[in-house]
Amino acid sequence: MNPPTDCISPITEEIIISGLKKEINAEFYTAITRPPIVYRGNPFQIEVGIAYGGDLLKDELIRLMRFANRVPLLYQQSACATFRSVVSTKWNSYGLSQSKGALPVGPIIILIHIASVWVPFTSESKEAIAHYPEIIKEIKLALQECGRKLVAYIRKTRRATEQKERINLFEKYIPEVASSLANLTDINKKELQEGLNKILNKSLKQILSEGDLNLESEKE
């Protein structure tokens, strides 16, 4: 029989997102709390949070924040199972650039938390988590869930931005279009220009609504 899993204490998605918002000025936040599972008789639970965009730099390696039972892990990052899980995830599929065997590059911070009755540290200094296959698998599944939400947001905002650019381009030519239509239809140029501006503003509001450019978090 598996041991009970109600003895571990996750941070929860809401608190992770709230904490990221408090410390990081980003444009998109999301978090995942995986269901608890058991490895070698020990229950554990993985959580992942992501902050993207905003003030974060685009051309630098992502920042990885590691926690075990709510305690930050500050050293030996490259020896940690969290680091291996991030590096082995294919971030190119989620809108980020990544070289083989390296952290991805992009305006993103990733938070990874493991809650367990017994965290398998690599040494007595408790600075890195051992490479247990069960733990790495759960971390990667959480990263992939967050990655799918991230790429959906990136595609949505990119599509809305392209549509706005097309509308702004059309706006420049409204006076000329109104003038040409006035010559063809004998309708007052001012009326035509006002009508075209109304259509343009209506389309812009629809794009902002559908694209949700002010989206801060997205949950399934």
CORDA-V50295 format. One line per field, one symbol per residue. ss: DSSP state (H for helix, E for strand, - for the rest). phi: phi as a letter, one per 30 degrees, with the letter a starting at -180 (. if undefined). psi: psi as a letter, one per 20 degrees, with the letter a starting at -180 (. if undefined). Layout:
ss: ???
phi: ???
psi: ???
This chain:
ss: ------------HHHHHHHHHHH----EEEEEE---EEE--EEEEEEEEEEE--------E-EEEEEE--EEE---HHH-HHHHHHH---HHHH--E-------E--EEEEEEEEE----E-------E---HHHHHHHHHHHHHHHHHHHHHHHHHHHHHHHHHHHHHHHH-HHHHHHHHHHHH---HHHHHHHHHHHHHHHHHHHHHHH-----E---
phi: .dddcdccbddiddddddddddcbdccbbaabcdddbbbhicdabcbbbbbbiiddddccddccccbbhicdccbhddccdddddddddddddcicdaddibddcldbbccbbccadbddddaddhcbcdddedddddddddddddddddddddddddddddddddddddedceedddddddddcidedddddddddddddddddddddddhdcdcabbd
psi: pqrqjjiqnrhqgghggggghhhpnripqrqpoqqqappljpqrppqpqppqbciqphkrqqppppqoljpqohrlgijqhgghgghipnihikjqqpqpjrqrprmqpppppppqhopnqhriiliqpqmphhggghghggghghhhhghggggghgghghhhhgghghhhjgghghgghhhhijqphgggghghhggghghghhghghhmijphqpq.
